[in-house]
Amino acid sequence: MKRKPVLAVALMLLLSACAQDGSGWAELPDWGVIGLLPSGQGYLCGQGEQVEESTWIQSDTMTSTDGTWTLSLNGQDFELTSEDTLMQGTLTPFEDGGLYDAAPDGCRSGAILHDGELSGTWCDGVQFRQVEPIDPFDGGPQQIQVQPLDDPDRAFTMTRLP
C-alpha cells in the first residue's frame, strides 16, 4: 500500500511541533487523528476510507526530499500545502488522553484518546478495522477494553503508553 507523500509530511510536521511542547493530538481533516508523545512516538489513526493508512510513527525530524509541499508553523498552528491538498489545524495538548497500544493478533494496534473520544484501529498484519470501547470510561484510564466495530467476538485490552 502506497502512502500519500503529503501525509508523511503532515506526520513529520506534527511530530516536530510536539517535540517542542510535549504530547498532543490533532485531527487531519477528511483523514483521521494523530496522537504524539514527548518521545516523538506517535500513532496516525486513519478513519473511514483511510483506515488502511493507520500507522505507528517514530521521528522527531522534518525532512522534504521531493519539494512537492510547503509548510508553515506558528506555535501550535500548522498549515501544509501540496499540489492538491491543504491541511490546517492546531495541536491540542492531551489532558486525560494519550496513546494506547496492543498486539492481539501479532500486529501492533493503536488508539488515541482525545477529548473523551477514542480513535483507534485493530490490525492483524493484513487488514485494519476501527475499534470502539466496550464499556464507558472516565478520564484517561491505564487500560481500555475495545473491539473492532464489526467483530464483537475479538475483544482485547489496549494499554496506555507512558
Contacts in CASP RR format, 6 or more apart in sequence:
PFRMAT RR
TARGET T0000
AUTHOR 0000-0000-0000
METHOD contacts of the structure
MODEL  1
MKRKPVLAVALMLLLSACAQDGSGWAELPDWGVIGLLPSGQGYLCGQGEQ
VEESTWIQSDTMTSTDGTWTLSLNGQDFELTSEDTLMQGTLTPFEDGGLY
DAAPDGCRSGAILHDGELSGTWCDGVQFRQVEPIDPFDGGPQQIQVQPLD
DPDRAFTMTRLP
1 52 0 8 1.000
1 53 0 8 1.000
3 53 0 8 1.000
3 55 0 8 1.000
4 53 0 8 1.000
5 66 0 8 1.000
5 68 0 8 1.000
5 69 0 8 1.000
5 82 0 8 1.000
6 68 0 8 1.000
6 69 0 8 1.000
6 80 0 8 1.000
6 82 0 8 1.000
6 85 0 8 1.000
6 87 0 8 1.000
7 28 0 8 1.000
7 31 0 8 1.000
7 44 0 8 1.000
7 53 0 8 1.000
9 62 0 8 1.000
9 64 0 8 1.000
9 69 0 8 1.000
9 71 0 8 1.000
9 80 0 8 1.000
9 82 0 8 1.000
10 28 0 8 1.000
10 34 0 8 1.000
10 80 0 8 1.000
10 87 0 8 1.000
11 34 0 8 1.000
11 44 0 8 1.000
11 57 0 8 1.000
11 59 0 8 1.000
12 59 0 8 1.000
12 61 0 8 1.000
12 62 0 8 1.000
12 63 0 8 1.000
13 62 0 8 1.000
13 71 0 8 1.000
13 73 0 8 1.000
13 78 0 8 1.000
13 80 0 8 1.000
14 26 0 8 1.000
14 34 0 8 1.000
14 35 0 8 1.000
14 36 0 8 1.000
14 78 0 8 1.000
14 91 0 8 1.000
15 36 0 8 1.000
15 40 0 8 1.000
15 42 0 8 1.000
15 57 0 8 1.000
15 59 0 8 1.000
15 60 0 8 1.000
15 62 0 8 1.000
16 60 0 8 1.000
16 61 0 8 1.000
16 62 0 8 1.000
16 73 0 8 1.000
17 73 0 8 1.000
17 75 0 8 1.000
17 76 0 8 1.000
17 78 0 8 1.000
17 91 0 8 1.000
18 24 0 8 1.000
18 36 0 8 1.000
18 37 0 8 1.000
18 38 0 8 1.000
18 40 0 8 1.000
18 91 0 8 1.000
19 38 0 8 1.000
19 40 0 8 1.000
19 60 0 8 1.000
21 76 0 8 1.000
21 91 0 8 1.000
21 93 0 8 1.000
22 36 0 8 1.000
22 37 0 8 1.000
22 38 0 8 1.000
22 93 0 8 1.000
23 35 0 8 1.000
23 36 0 8 1.000
23 37 0 8 1.000
23 38 0 8 1.000
23 93 0 8 1.000
23 94 0 8 1.000
23 98 0 8 1.000
24 35 0 8 1.000
24 36 0 8 1.000
24 91 0 8 1.000
24 92 0 8 1.000
24 93 0 8 1.000
24 94 0 8 1.000
24 98 0 8 1.000
24 114 0 8 1.000
25 33 0 8 1.000
25 34 0 8 1.000
25 35 0 8 1.000
25 36 0 8 1.000
25 91 0 8 1.000
25 92 0 8 1.000
25 94 0 8 1.000
25 97 0 8 1.000
25 98 0 8 1.000
25 112 0 8 1.000
25 114 0 8 1.000
26 33 0 8 1.000
26 34 0 8 1.000
26 35 0 8 1.000
26 78 0 8 1.000
26 89 0 8 1.000
26 90 0 8 1.000
26 91 0 8 1.000
26 92 0 8 1.000
27 33 0 8 1.000
27 89 0 8 1.000
28 34 0 8 1.000
28 44 0 8 1.000
28 87 0 8 1.000
29 87 0 8 1.000
29 88 0 8 1.000
31 46 0 8 1.000
31 47 0 8 1.000
31 50 0 8 1.000
31 53 0 8 1.000
32 44 0 8 1.000
32 45 0 8 1.000
32 46 0 8 1.000
32 47 0 8 1.000
32 50 0 8 1.000
32 119 0 8 1.000
33 44 0 8 1.000
33 45 0 8 1.000
33 46 0 8 1.000
33 47 0 8 1.000
33 112 0 8 1.000
33 114 0 8 1.000
33 119 0 8 1.000
34 42 0 8 1.000
34 43 0 8 1.000
34 44 0 8 1.000
34 45 0 8 1.000
34 112 0 8 1.000
35 42 0 8 1.000
35 43 0 8 1.000
35 44 0 8 1.000
35 45 0 8 1.000
35 98 0 8 1.000
35 99 0 8 1.000
35 112 0 8 1.000
35 114 0 8 1.000
36 42 0 8 1.000
36 91 0 8 1.000
36 99 0 8 1.000
37 98 0 8 1.000
37 99 0 8 1.000
37 161 0 8 1.000
37 162 0 8 1.000
40 58 0 8 1.000
40 59 0 8 1.000
40 60 0 8 1.000
41 56 0 8 1.000
41 57 0 8 1.000
41 58 0 8 1.000
41 99 0 8 1.000
41 161 0 8 1.000
42 56 0 8 1.000
42 57 0 8 1.000
42 58 0 8 1.000
42 99 0 8 1.000
43 54 0 8 1.000
43 55 0 8 1.000
43 56 0 8 1.000
43 57 0 8 1.000
43 99 0 8 1.000
43 101 0 8 1.000
43 110 0 8 1.000
43 111 0 8 1.000
43 112 0 8 1.000
43 120 0 8 1.000
44 53 0 8 1.000
44 54 0 8 1.000
44 55 0 8 1.000
44 56 0 8 1.000
44 57 0 8 1.000
45 54 0 8 1.000
45 110 0 8 1.000
45 111 0 8 1.000
45 112 0 8 1.000
45 119 0 8 1.000
45 120 0 8 1.000
45 121 0 8 1.000
46 52 0 8 1.000
46 53 0 8 1.000
46 54 0 8 1.000
46 119 0 8 1.000
46 121 0 8 1.000
47 119 0 8 1.000
47 130 0 8 1.000
48 130 0 8 1.000
51 121 0 8 1.000
51 128 0 8 1.000
51 129 0 8 1.000
51 130 0 8 1.000
52 127 0 8 1.000
52 128 0 8 1.000
54 110 0 8 1.000
54 120 0 8 1.000
54 121 0 8 1.000
54 123 0 8 1.000
54 128 0 8 1.000
56 101 0 8 1.000
56 108 0 8 1.000
56 110 0 8 1.000
62 71 0 8 1.000
64 71 0 8 1.000
68 82 0 8 1.000
68 83 0 8 1.000
69 80 0 8 1.000
69 81 0 8 1.000
69 82 0 8 1.000
70 80 0 8 1.000
70 81 0 8 1.000
70 82 0 8 1.000
71 78 0 8 1.000
71 79 0 8 1.000
71 80 0 8 1.000
71 81 0 8 1.000
72 78 0 8 1.000
72 79 0 8 1.000
73 79 0 8 1.000
76 90 0 8 1.000
76 91 0 8 1.000
76 92 0 8 1.000
77 88 0 8 1.000
77 89 0 8 1.000
77 90 0 8 1.000
78 87 0 8 1.000
78 88 0 8 1.000
78 89 0 8 1.000
78 90 0 8 1.000
78 91 0 8 1.000
79 86 0 8 1.000
79 87 0 8 1.000
79 88 0 8 1.000
79 89 0 8 1.000
80 86 0 8 1.000
80 87 0 8 1.000
80 88 0 8 1.000
81 87 0 8 1.000
92 114 0 8 1.000
92 115 0 8 1.000
94 113 0 8 1.000
94 114 0 8 1.000
96 113 0 8 1.000
96 116 0 8 1.000
96 139 0 8 1.000
96 140 0 8 1.000
97 112 0 8 1.000
97 113 0 8 1.000
97 114 0 8 1.000
97 116 0 8 1.000
97 139 0 8 1.000
97 140 0 8 1.000
98 112 0 8 1.000
98 113 0 8 1.000
98 114 0 8 1.000
98 140 0 8 1.000
98 160 0 8 1.000
98 161 0 8 1.000
99 110 0 8 1.000
99 111 0 8 1.000
99 112 0 8 1.000
99 113 0 8 1.000
99 160 0 8 1.000
99 161 0 8 1.000
100 110 0 8 1.000
100 111 0 8 1.000
100 112 0 8 1.000
100 113 0 8 1.000
100 118 0 8 1.000
100 144 0 8 1.000
100 158 0 8 1.000
100 159 0 8 1.000
100 160 0 8 1.000
100 161 0 8 1.000
101 108 0 8 1.000
101 109 0 8 1.000
101 110 0 8 1.000
101 111 0 8 1.000
101 158 0 8 1.000
101 159 0 8 1.000
101 161 0 8 1.000
102 108 0 8 1.000
102 109 0 8 1.000
102 110 0 8 1.000
102 156 0 8 1.000
102 157 0 8 1.000
102 158 0 8 1.000
102 159 0 8 1.000
103 109 0 8 1.000
104 122 0 8 1.000
104 154 0 8 1.000
104 156 0 8 1.000
105 122 0 8 1.000
105 123 0 8 1.000
105 124 0 8 1.000
105 125 0 8 1.000
106 124 0 8 1.000
106 125 0 8 1.000
107 123 0 8 1.000
107 124 0 8 1.000
107 125 0 8 1.000
108 123 0 8 1.000
109 120 0 8 1.000
109 121 0 8 1.000
109 122 0 8 1.000
109 123 0 8 1.000
109 131 0 8 1.000
109 156 0 8 1.000
109 158 0 8 1.000
110 120 0 8 1.000
110 121 0 8 1.000
110 158 0 8 1.000
111 118 0 8 1.000
111 119 0 8 1.000
111 120 0 8 1.000
111 121 0 8 1.000
111 131 0 8 1.000
111 144 0 8 1.000
111 146 0 8 1.000
111 158 0 8 1.000
112 118 0 8 1.000
112 119 0 8 1.000
112 120 0 8 1.000
113 140 0 8 1.000
113 144 0 8 1.000
113 160 0 8 1.000
116 139 0 8 1.000
118 131 0 8 1.000
118 132 0 8 1.000
118 133 0 8 1.000
118 144 0 8 1.000
118 146 0 8 1.000
120 130 0 8 1.000
120 131 0 8 1.000
120 146 0 8 1.000
121 128 0 8 1.000
121 129 0 8 1.000
121 130 0 8 1.000
121 131 0 8 1.000
122 128 0 8 1.000
122 129 0 8 1.000
122 131 0 8 1.000
122 146 0 8 1.000
122 148 0 8 1.000
122 154 0 8 1.000
122 156 0 8 1.000
123 129 0 8 1.000
129 148 0 8 1.000
129 149 0 8 1.000
129 150 0 8 1.000
129 151 0 8 1.000
130 148 0 8 1.000
130 149 0 8 1.000
131 146 0 8 1.000
131 147 0 8 1.000
131 148 0 8 1.000
131 149 0 8 1.000
131 158 0 8 1.000
132 146 0 8 1.000
132 147 0 8 1.000
132 149 0 8 1.000
133 144 0 8 1.000
133 145 0 8 1.000
133 146 0 8 1.000
134 145 0 8 1.000
134 146 0 8 1.000
134 147 0 8 1.000
134 155 0 8 1.000
135 145 0 8 1.000
137 144 0 8 1.000
140 160 0 8 1.000
141 160 0 8 1.000
142 159 0 8 1.000
142 160 0 8 1.000
143 157 0 8 1.000
143 158 0 8 1.000
143 159 0 8 1.000
143 160 0 8 1.000
144 157 0 8 1.000
144 158 0 8 1.000
144 160 0 8 1.000
145 155 0 8 1.000
145 156 0 8 1.000
145 157 0 8 1.000
145 158 0 8 1.000
146 155 0 8 1.000
146 156 0 8 1.000
146 157 0 8 1.000
146 158 0 8 1.000
147 153 0 8 1.000
147 154 0 8 1.000
147 155 0 8 1.000
147 156 0 8 1.000
148 154 0 8 1.000
END
